[in-house]
């Protein structure tokens, strides 16, 4: 039931993000302002949105991974030890891509907002996104003490912070558009 709710929330987020990005507003009067050094800043926001949605796909991946660890060997008719080792490799690769996608989403979103006029809610959302990115990065590094990594894990795993990022970005884009 919990997995169903998480997947439903992810699908609702994806649908809402497409509704916000496809609002039909084709303002041609600000095209000169949003094109810096040949890079379209509105388009950069859409790229950031793509990476952000992929980053949030972990909401569906985690329960799927846990389910596959239990049911996968019998579904795919593989030896459990071999299947779990292969699935662990896929999970590590997924997390690497998840980390880079989150970093790129925050970076492109920050650049997008810097060159466009933004409402304070968007900056608060981007700041919260950077908190998630930095805490996720600390989880990958081996040099911080265990206590710092534990605190970073608690911060990074907060669903409330991820929800706040999404809400602030959606509401802020409604103010700006």
C-alpha positions as CSV (number, residue, x, y, z in Angstrom):
1,X,0.0,0.0,0.0
2,X,2.8,2.4,0.9
3,X,4.6,1.7,-2.4
4,X,1.4,2.4,-4.3
5,X,1.0,5.7,-2.5
6,X,4.6,6.7,-3.3
7,X,4.3,5.7,-7.0
8,X,1.0,7.6,-7.2
9,X,2.6,10.7,-5.7
10,X,5.5,10.5,-8.2
11,X,3.1,10.2,-11.1
12,X,1.1,13.1,-9.8
13,X,4.3,15.1,-9.6
14,X,5.3,14.3,-13.1
15,X,1.8,15.2,-14.4
16,X,1.8,18.5,-12.5
17,X,5.2,19.4,-13.8
18,X,4.1,18.9,-17.4
19,X,0.9,20.9,-16.8
20,X,3.1,23.8,-15.4
21,X,5.5,23.6,-18.3
22,X,2.9,23.3,-20.9
23,X,0.7,26.2,-19.8
24,X,0.5,27.6,-23.4
25,X,2.3,30.9,-22.5
26,X,4.4,31.7,-25.5
27,X,5.7,35.2,-24.6
28,X,7.8,36.4,-27.5
29,X,8.6,39.8,-26.0
30,X,11.1,38.4,-23.4
31,X,13.1,36.2,-25.9
32,X,16.0,38.6,-26.0
33,X,16.3,38.6,-22.2
34,X,16.2,34.9,-21.8
35,X,18.9,34.1,-24.3
36,X,22.3,34.6,-22.8
37,X,25.4,33.7,-24.9
38,X,23.3,31.6,-27.2
39,X,21.8,29.6,-24.4
40,X,18.0,29.8,-24.0
41,X,17.4,30.2,-20.2
42,X,13.8,29.0,-20.5
43,X,15.1,25.8,-22.2
44,X,17.7,25.4,-19.4
45,X,14.8,25.4,-16.9
46,X,13.2,22.6,-18.9
47,X,16.4,20.6,-18.8
48,X,16.6,21.2,-15.1
49,X,13.1,20.0,-14.8
50,X,13.9,16.8,-16.7
51,X,16.9,16.0,-14.4
52,X,14.8,16.8,-11.3
53,X,12.0,14.5,-12.3
54,X,14.6,11.7,-13.0
55,X,16.1,12.4,-9.5
56,X,12.7,12.0,-7.9
57,X,12.2,8.6,-9.7
58,X,14.0,7.1,-6.7
59,X,10.6,7.2,-5.0
60,X,9.6,4.4,-7.3
61,X,13.0,2.7,-7.6
62,X,13.5,2.0,-3.9
63,X,10.4,-0.1,-3.3
64,X,10.9,-1.8,-6.7
65,X,14.5,-2.6,-5.7
66,X,13.4,-4.1,-2.4
67,X,10.6,-6.1,-4.1
68,X,13.1,-7.4,-6.8
69,X,15.5,-8.5,-4.1
70,X,12.8,-10.7,-2.7
71,X,10.9,-11.9,-5.7
72,X,13.4,-11.4,-8.6
73,X,15.3,-14.7,-8.4
74,X,12.1,-16.7,-8.8
75,X,10.5,-14.4,-11.4
76,X,13.7,-14.3,-13.6
77,X,14.6,-17.9,-12.8
78,X,18.1,-17.0,-11.6
79,X,20.2,-18.2,-8.6
80,X,19.4,-15.8,-5.7
81,X,23.0,-15.0,-4.9
82,X,23.9,-14.2,-8.5
83,X,20.7,-12.2,-9.0
84,X,21.2,-10.1,-5.9
85,X,24.8,-9.3,-6.9
86,X,23.6,-8.2,-10.3
87,X,20.8,-6.2,-8.8
88,X,23.2,-4.6,-6.4
89,X,25.4,-3.4,-9.3
90,X,22.3,-1.9,-11.0
91,X,21.4,-0.2,-7.8
92,X,24.9,1.3,-7.4
93,X,24.8,2.6,-11.0
94,X,21.3,4.0,-10.5
95,X,22.4,5.9,-7.4
96,X,25.4,7.3,-9.3
97,X,23.1,8.6,-12.1
98,X,20.6,9.8,-9.4
99,X,23.4,11.9,-7.7
100,X,24.6,13.4,-11.0
101,X,21.0,14.1,-12.2
102,X,20.3,15.9,-8.9
103,X,23.5,18.0,-9.1
104,X,22.7,18.9,-12.7
105,X,19.1,19.8,-11.9
106,X,20.2,22.1,-9.1
107,X,23.0,23.6,-11.2
108,X,20.9,24.3,-14.3
109,X,18.0,25.4,-12.1
110,X,20.2,27.9,-10.3
111,X,21.6,29.3,-13.6
112,X,18.1,29.4,-15.0
113,X,16.9,31.4,-12.0
114,X,19.9,33.7,-11.9
115,X,19.3,35.1,-15.4
116,X,15.5,35.3,-15.1
117,X,13.4,37.3,-12.7
118,X,12.4,34.9,-9.9
119,X,10.1,35.0,-7.0
120,X,11.6,34.3,-3.5
121,X,9.7,31.0,-3.4
122,X,11.8,29.7,-6.3
123,X,15.0,30.7,-4.6
124,X,13.9,28.9,-1.4
125,X,13.1,25.8,-3.4
126,X,16.5,25.9,-5.1
127,X,18.2,26.4,-1.7
128,X,16.4,23.3,-0.4
129,X,17.4,21.4,-3.5
130,X,21.0,22.3,-2.9
131,X,20.7,21.1,0.7
132,X,19.5,17.7,-0.8
133,X,22.4,17.7,-3.3
134,X,25.1,18.5,-0.8
135,X,23.8,16.0,1.8
136,X,23.6,13.3,-0.9
137,X,27.1,14.1,-1.9
138,X,28.4,13.8,1.7
139,X,26.9,10.2,1.7
140,X,29.2,9.3,-1.2
141,X,32.4,10.7,0.3
142,X,34.4,8.6,2.7
143,X,36.3,11.4,4.5
144,X,33.6,12.9,6.8
145,X,33.3,11.4,10.2
146,X,30.5,8.8,10.7
147,X,28.4,11.3,12.7
148,X,28.4,13.8,9.9
149,X,27.5,11.2,7.3
150,X,24.7,10.0,9.6
151,X,23.3,13.5,9.9
152,X,23.6,14.0,6.1
153,X,21.7,10.7,5.6
154,X,18.9,11.8,7.9
155,X,18.7,15.2,6.1
156,X,18.9,13.6,2.6
157,X,16.2,11.0,3.3
158,X,13.6,13.5,4.5
159,X,10.7,13.3,2.2
160,X,9.3,16.5,3.6
161,X,12.3,18.4,2.3
162,X,11.8,16.9,-1.2
163,X,8.1,17.7,-1.1
164,X,8.9,21.3,0.0
165,X,11.2,21.7,-3.0
166,X,8.5,20.5,-5.4
167,X,5.8,22.7,-3.8
168,X,8.0,25.8,-3.7
169,X,9.0,25.4,-7.3
170,X,5.5,24.8,-8.5
171,X,4.0,27.7,-6.5
172,X,6.9,30.0,-7.4
173,X,6.6,29.3,-11.1
174,X,2.9,30.1,-10.9
175,X,3.8,33.5,-9.4
176,X,6.4,34.2,-12.1
177,X,4.3,33.0,-15.0
